[in-house]
Amino acid sequence: MKSAVSEKIIRHLSVIEGQVRGLKKMLEEDTYCIDVITQTSAVRNSLSSIEEKLLENHLNTCAIAQMKSEKQEQAVNEILKVYKLAKRK
């Protein structure tokens, strides 16, 4: 069964999917560049929001479970991996 967090994220991804389709249409219709850039920024912010929700959920569930089951090293490595990915932006 999907968690409530997963269901919210799936709904949010559906919205982003619509935004991306809108971007494609804007380009096909030769929409003014600044309007397209504004929309790409909205998509990027939406994806960033999803990343934050996923990380928060991971820390509150998976990471805690790993710590309790003596998989601390795995938890730390995963958190560092996400941190390094975020620094690349």
C-alpha positions as CSV (number, residue, x, y, z in Angstrom):
1,M,0.0,0.0,0.0
2,K,1.3,3.4,-0.9
3,S,2.0,5.9,1.9
4,A,0.1,9.2,2.2
5,V,3.4,10.9,1.3
6,S,3.8,8.8,-1.9
7,E,0.3,9.6,-3.0
8,K,0.8,13.3,-2.5
9,I,4.0,13.2,-4.5
10,I,2.4,11.2,-7.2
11,R,-0.3,13.9,-7.5
12,H,2.3,16.6,-7.5
13,L,4.2,14.7,-10.3
14,S,1.0,14.7,-12.3
15,V,0.8,18.5,-12.0
16,I,4.5,18.7,-13.1
17,E,3.7,16.4,-16.0
18,G,1.1,18.9,-17.1
19,Q,3.5,21.8,-16.7
20,V,6.0,20.0,-18.9
21,R,3.4,19.4,-21.6
22,G,2.5,23.1,-21.4
23,L,6.2,23.9,-21.9
24,K,6.3,21.8,-25.0
25,K,3.2,23.5,-26.3
26,M,4.6,26.9,-25.6
27,L,7.7,26.1,-27.7
28,E,5.7,24.6,-30.5
29,E,3.6,27.8,-30.5
30,D,6.8,30.0,-30.4
31,T,5.8,31.6,-27.2
32,Y,7.9,34.6,-25.9
33,C,11.2,33.3,-24.4
34,I,10.7,35.0,-21.1
35,D,7.3,33.3,-20.6
36,V,8.9,29.9,-21.3
37,I,11.8,30.6,-18.9
38,T,9.3,31.6,-16.3
39,Q,7.5,28.3,-16.7
40,T,10.7,26.2,-16.6
41,S,11.5,27.9,-13.3
42,A,8.1,26.9,-12.0
43,V,8.8,23.2,-13.0
44,R,12.2,23.3,-11.4
45,N,10.8,24.7,-8.2
46,S,8.1,22.0,-8.2
47,L,10.7,19.3,-8.6
48,S,12.8,20.8,-5.8
49,S,9.7,20.7,-3.6
50,I,9.3,17.0,-4.3
51,E,13.0,16.3,-3.5
52,E,12.5,18.0,-0.2
53,K,9.4,15.9,0.6
54,L,11.2,12.7,-0.4
55,L,14.2,13.5,1.7
56,E,12.1,14.4,4.7
57,N,10.1,11.2,4.4
58,H,13.3,9.2,4.0
59,L,14.9,10.8,7.1
60,N,11.7,10.2,9.1
61,T,11.3,6.6,8.1
62,C,14.2,4.8,6.3
63,A,17.1,6.6,8.0
64,I,15.6,6.1,11.5
65,A,15.0,2.4,10.7
66,Q,18.6,2.0,9.5
67,M,19.9,3.7,12.6
68,K,17.8,1.4,14.9
69,S,18.9,-1.7,13.0
70,E,22.6,-0.9,13.2
71,K,22.9,0.2,9.6
72,Q,24.2,3.6,10.6
73,E,26.9,3.6,8.0
74,Q,24.4,3.0,5.2
75,A,22.2,5.8,6.5
76,V,25.1,8.3,6.7
77,N,26.3,7.3,3.2
78,E,22.9,7.9,1.7
79,I,22.5,11.3,3.4
80,L,26.0,12.3,2.2
81,K,25.1,11.1,-1.4
82,V,22.0,13.3,-1.4
83,Y,24.0,16.2,0.0
84,K,26.6,15.9,-2.8
85,L,23.9,15.7,-5.4
86,A,22.4,18.9,-4.1
87,K,25.8,20.7,-4.2
88,R,26.0,20.0,-7.9
89,K,23.0,22.2,-8.7
